Amino acid sequence: MKTPNALKTTKHGYRATALLALLLGSAWAFAQTHNPAQGTPAPVATTETIETASNGGLPWAEAEVRRVDTAAGKISLKHGDIKNLDMPPMTMVFQLQDKALLGNLKAGDRVRFKADRVNGNYTVLELEPAP
């Protein structure tokens, strides 16, 4: 008795079977995560939206001011962990969301701040003297 072509197990048959299994698995996974009855999921917040959102949810980080560049709106900080950025302690330069945050700061001052990535730049969103 002859075996029909669809049931032959050639090297191409295994590839076709594997491809079919992959496609069916993908369709099943999509069906498990996509439920039209639940509507469209809410968009994920991006760093560009952080400028208009409340910064209350960001954690405070502590730092020592190393240098202030009022004209460029930048500040160099020797900071501790910045949890929301997964950044370990280091010294680096940050953009300021608002130059007015600098106030009368000078090198050596202790501060606490909230920072995030805004338009690709590490940016200080809130800044105040350390308690």
C-alpha positions in Angstrom: 0.0 0.0 0.0 1.2 3.4 -0.9 1.4 6.2 1.7 -0.3 9.5 0.6 2.2 12.4 0.1 0.7 14.4 3.0 1.7 11.6 5.5 5.3 11.0 4.2 7.9 11.9 6.7 10.6 13.5 4.6 13.0 16.2 5.8 10.6 18.7 4.2 7.7 17.1 6.0 9.3 17.7 9.3 9.9 21.4 8.4 6.3 21.8 7.3 5.0 20.1 10.6 7.3 22.4 12.7 6.1 25.5 10.8 2.5 24.5 11.2 3.0 23.9 14.9 4.7 27.3 15.3 1.8 29.1 13.5 -0.9 27.3 15.5 1.0 28.1 18.7 1.2 31.8 17.7 -2.5 31.9 16.9 -3.3 30.3 20.2 -1.1 32.8 22.1 -2.7 35.7 20.3 -6.2 34.4 21.1 -5.3 34.1 24.8 -4.0 37.7 25.0 -6.5 39.5 22.6 -10.1 39.8 23.8 -12.2 42.1 21.6 -14.8 42.2 24.3 -12.3 44.0 26.6 -11.7 46.8 24.0 -8.5 48.3 23.0 -5.8 48.4 25.8 -4.8 51.8 27.1 -1.6 53.1 25.6 1.6 52.7 27.6 3.0 56.0 29.0 6.2 57.1 27.3 8.9 59.4 28.5 7.5 62.1 26.2 4.2 62.1 28.2 6.0 62.5 31.5 6.4 66.2 30.9 2.6 66.7 31.2 2.0 64.0 33.8 2.4 64.4 37.5 5.9 63.5 38.7 4.6 62.4 42.0 5.1 58.7 41.1 8.8 59.0 40.5 11.2 58.3 43.4 13.5 60.9 44.9 17.2 60.5 44.6 19.8 62.3 46.6 22.9 64.0 45.2 25.7 66.5 45.7 25.8 69.4 43.2 29.2 69.3 41.4 28.7 72.0 38.8 25.9 74.3 37.6 25.6 75.6 34.1 22.7 78.1 34.2 23.1 79.3 30.6 22.8 75.8 29.2 20.2 74.6 31.8 22.4 71.7 33.0 23.5 70.5 36.3 26.2 68.0 37.2 25.2 65.7 40.1 27.1 63.1 42.1 24.0 61.0 42.8 22.9 57.8 44.5 20.7 55.2 42.9 18.0 56.4 40.6 15.6 53.5 40.8 13.2 54.4 37.9 16.2 54.7 35.5 18.0 51.6 36.9 21.0 53.8 37.4 23.7 53.1 40.0 25.5 55.9 41.9 27.7 58.0 39.7 28.5 61.6 38.7 26.8 62.9 35.5 25.3 65.9 33.8 21.5 66.3 33.6 19.3 68.6 31.5 16.8 70.6 33.5 13.1 70.6 32.6 13.0 74.2 33.9 16.1 76.4 34.4 14.3 78.0 37.4 15.0 74.8 39.3 18.6 75.9 39.7 17.6 78.8 42.0 20.8 79.7 43.9 22.4 76.3 43.8 26.2 76.0 43.9 28.8 73.3 43.9 28.7 71.3 47.2 25.0 71.8 47.9 23.1 68.6 48.9 19.8 68.1 47.0 17.2 65.6 46.2 15.7 65.3 42.8 13.4 63.4 40.4 14.7 62.5 37.0 13.5 60.6 33.9 14.4 60.3 30.2 12.7 63.0 28.3 13.1 63.1 24.5 16.2 60.8 24.9 17.9 63.0 27.5 18.3 62.4 31.2 16.3 65.3 32.7 15.8 66.6 36.2 12.0 67.2 36.6 12.0 68.3 40.3 14.9 69.5 42.4 15.0 70.8 46.0 17.5 71.1 48.9 18.0 67.8 50.7 16.1 67.7 54.0 
